[in-house]
Structure formats: C-alpha cells, structure tokens
C-alpha cells in the first residue's frame, strides 16, 4: 500500500481516530475492507458523521458476524443453506458463531476431529453452530449492493484447506481462480433474497456481499455469507473487471447502482498464497522475504502483500498468509505457469504454498441448479 498511496497509522478498530482522519483529509469516500470493523459498526459511525462509506452498517454486517443470525435471515428469505444439526455427530461442520479470521470452521469426519473441533471452538469463547457436512464443488459468488440494487461481479473458486488435494485444516484461503467454467449464475437465487430480507428488516446492505456456496447434487446451498470482498477472491476478481472500481464503489455508497454495468474480462486469473510455515495454527513471523521484485517482473504477474512489513529496510513476514502471487494469462495453463514461476522466485524460509491451485480449473462441473 505504501508504494501506491500515503499510509496513516490509525488502527481499523479506532473509529474516532478514523473519523478524525477522514475529516482532516476531507475524504470523499471511505471503503471499509475487513469484517471486524464492519461488524463493530465503523460504517455507521462514519455515515452518521456525514461521510460516504462503502461497507454495511453493524446490523447488516451480522450476516457475517453471526452465523445464527445469517441462518435466520436465510430461512426467512428462502435461501437454500446448510442445515443445522440438533446434536453434534459426524460427519459435520463445527463453526464458531462469530468472526474468526477464517479459522472458526472445522470439517469433522471422525469423532476425534469432532472432539478437537468442539474444544477449539469453545476456546474461541463463542457460541458454536453444528452444520451438516455437504459435498460438492464450492463457488464464491459476489455482488456490489446498494440497498435494493445489485451489480453481479465475476465468481471465483477459493481453496480453503491448507494442503494439496484439499487436505489439512481450514484456512482463510490458500489460492483462487476466476472465472469458474460452467458456474451457474447464483446472484438472483442466493444473494438477492437476502439483500431484500435485510432491507425489509430496516438494515439495508451497502457494500460487497459474498456468498460462499456449495454445488451439491440437490442444488446450490449457501455455506456462509461474508459482508466484504473475499481474500484471495478479490485478487482474482478485480483484475478481471472492465470498469472503474472507485466509481463503482462510490455509486454503491451513494445508493445509485441501478443501470450500472461492469464487463467481465475473458482473461483468467490465478492467485497462489505464500504462507508462513506453521500456518494456520502457529505461523512463524518476522522472517525476511526476498525475490518480490523478480517475481513481480514475470509477465502478467502482480504480487499483492497480505502479511508483510518493512523493518529496518528489510521486508519481513508478519502473518500467516504473507503474499498473493497473482497472474493473468491467455488461459488457465498460462496464468498458472506465470504465477508458479513467480512463486519460485520468492524466498521466505519455511514458507509453504499449495501446488494445485487452478490445476483442475477447466473441469466443468455437472451442476444441479
Ligand atoms: N477466502 C475466504 C474469505 O475471504 O473469507
């Protein structure tokens, strides 16, 4: 960010500090990116002070902030979703009710996994939701929303398990690709009814609504909603958007998305996450990173920083997911080749990445819409 813009040292949870900064800099539009400040009500705080904001208010953000609230809204809106189990039994999915930075979900196929998930969920100190385990390819579906207006964005496929072949614990996302060949258009069936239900409740949604869907043999089901762009989904969607993003966000913030169009580019995009060793449980932080410039010089490649900082002139890893090495290409094979050759140029001791991102991107699923 520092390479592109001026950075100001105010924490995202410091609502008063952000309001003061917005006033001082006479900011026209605030885009609230992450879920924690949205769920805490930052967008309301700024809006009440007369500042235009892209991002839902506290009440609408509960669609991500509380799994049980989301279930209740989905039921009222008639959106097909993963069912809740009355008792914990395998196979199932254990979820912490609140937000947990992508780490509050456990897939449990054995009793041992279930016991350990229940312990881990309890340690987060939150109410726990137990869901049926659904199977099928997953699809991330997005729309920009301004109250009643929705502007569909390209869909993407995220790889949420840490290891190749979808093994190991769930993460915030280890890689992504867009478009998803053969993906059904789910905005009208899975996003619009919830947007309308929130508006009916007096909590109109303004921002990016993200539906995490699974394409089961019985049809698409929602696994969860997020009240923001996905990470790493945004990294593969936004480069494929033939539109002025700032203009779109501004129009959403001012409630005027009606009639706006955004073309989806044909070029596929692939993003590979480079993570610190030990992620997601115990990421090793503070280690130096080299090779970013060479990686970014590979044709079609952009290296997005996720968990980095500059310390005494050296770039170091500060978190679990460190970099998103993203490439476009004429087809998925080229985009993958570019992304992985750039990953090979990056040195971060002990780091890891999945090697199968977008490997099967061209396999069109048999979808039951
Ligand atoms: N990639 C999943 C998320 O952003 O929550």
Boltz pocket constraint, residues with backbone or C-beta under 6 A from the ligand:
constraints:
  - pocket:
      binder: B
      contacts: [[A, 102], [A, 158], [A, 171], [A, 172], [A, 173], [A, 226], [A, 229], [A, 230], [A, 231], [A, 232], [A, 233]]
      max_distance: 6.0
